[in-house]
Amino acid sequence: MLLFLQYIDTLVRDTTVVTIRSEKIRKIFTGDQYRRYIDILAELNIITRVPYPDGKFFELTKRYCQYRIHNQYLTDSLCLVLFKKDKSIKFITDRKYPTKFENTIKNMDCNFAEAIKDEFKHISIFDAGENCLRVRLSRLFALNNERFIKKGDKVDRVYTSFSNLSKISRKHLHINNNRLHDIDIKNCQPLLLCYLLRQLNMGVDKNYIKDCEAGNVYERFITAQRNRDMVKDDLYASIYFDFKAKRAIAIEFKAIYPLTCQSLEILDTDTVTLASKLQNIEASIFNNITPKKSKYYFTLFDAIYFSDKADIQDLIEQLYEKFAVYALTPRLSINC
């Protein structure tokens, strides 16, 4: 039951409804008993299976059952249950990946004690609440259950056991007591939109490209009532991952970048979402970047982590080369 609840926390995003594969439930509870466990969870007001808008609970090979997580569980007092693990950590992949990549995911360790301390500190400073802390810790502890690498179901992004970790916890990952270096792209999703629009020969404002290359897009929308994190969330929700032309920030976006917004309105009529297009471009870039000297490395969407500092310059050149195809120059953040 605890393992299942921990797994649910790895699925939680911005909604209290999660989709769970039936084989995952059977794997945790065993094939013969899982329905009884789900019934108990429903009786305890923890999770309940709910239908889709059309009244169906699932469709064979098309969509899995979805479950609503009850507020009674989400707002309950936090309790940590720690027990000694008596089985080795499983490693699961959906295909063959570079050996160095696989070895990194399998062998990466974490200073759990320090990660827990920092997560508590972070939550107390930002007053994010116990539910947020529980989710963060569940994702951290999930590293001890199994390690995985898999391609996304709907996009080409590669997900790993570290994809769900918060930035706070990720700082405490190490191999042989050595932390990895990392390079990421500032304002990556905004810049990927430039990449897409030039790829499609669609209009894009010069000032938008300039702001993307400088890593200043989010700063254009900061106000006394809206900090950078809020701006980023709003832009993702209204522009990059789900275009909502009537929202306030989308109207502001149109005033600053009218030509780019016009292209977004055209793209919004396509059956393939903008989010999918941007994530697939991102994947085409980072899935094909490999550090030559590092013994260990892994990618995390728009970032790459690697063990040998000598790879920095070569990785920078690889990233510049990828964007130079459409005359774009990313602004990189390098942490050593």
Sequence and secondary structure as in RCSB ss.txt:
>XXXX:A:sequence
MLLFLQYIDTLVRDTTVVTIRSEKIRKIFTGDQYRRYIDILAELNIITRVPYPDGKFFELTKRYCQYRIHNQYLT
DSLCLVLFKKDKSIKFITDRKYPTKFENTIKNMDCNFAEAIKDEFKHISIFDAGENCLRVRLSRLFALNNERFIK
KGDKVDRVYTSFSNLSKISRKHLHINNNRLHDIDIKNCQPLLLCYLLRQLNMGVDKNYIKDCEAGNVYERFITAQ
RNRDMVKDDLYASIYFDFKAKRAIAIEFKAIYPLTCQSLEILDTDTVTLASKLQNIEASIFNNITPKKSKYYFTL
FDAIYFSDKADIQDLIEQLYEKFAVYALTPRLSINC
>XXXX:A:secstr
 HHHHHHHHHH SSSSEEE  HHHHHHHH TTTHHHHHHHHHHTTSEEEE  TTS S BTTTB  EEEE HHHHT
S          S  EEEESS   HHHHHHHHH EE HHHHHHHHHHHHHHHT  HHHHHHHHHHHHGGGTEEEEE
E SSSS EEETTTTS HHHHTTEEBTTB  EEEEETTHHHHHHHHHHHHTT    HHHHHHHHHT TGGGG BTT
B HHHHHHHHIIIIISS  TTSHHHHHHHHH HHHHHHHHHHTTSSS HHHHHHHHHHHHHTT   SS S EEE 
SSEEEES GGGHHHHHHHHHHHHHTTT    EEEE 
